[in-house]
């Protein structure tokens, strides 16, 4: 592009501006002229001495203190078990599970109920003999309360979390708890179909046969 063409373009562009406004130049036209020439009189910065030492980092800032293993374990327990650190109630857990099993005997085969009963005995024996950790016992108490309230999805979620996080402790008896949750849920479905007037009740009543809340 010739200098004359660039001058005409800039001149026409600047006609709309006031007489005392500085001219505006197009970035695209400036780039079309090619790279700027190197000026021989441009000052060059002095090279950095390679032998100069780099300033050390400022001192006096101590790293954050590391938590001890005991503190980390305590934090894990608090996160895993919730607010309360009281001993989970075995009697409550077994009472809810056994009463749910009794309700299932009305419509579930004896073979299935007997297998579930065996698993529940393993759960109770493992609990009483000290083979279960605190997080497992706490979650089983939560599972029992969710089952007691009729929150099937929440109870099943607790069951799955136990199978993932503590499979070694719960693998022998958790299959029975899982089957019990499914069978009680099926009974509730039948209850809703044969006793629709009870669907609004907060207690988990199966056709008037039993209540998981009230003994």
Helices and strands as residue ranges (DSSP letters): H 3-13, G 14-16, H 27-32, H 69-81, H 90-104, H 110-128, H 134-149, H 152-165, H 167-170, H 174-194, G 196-198
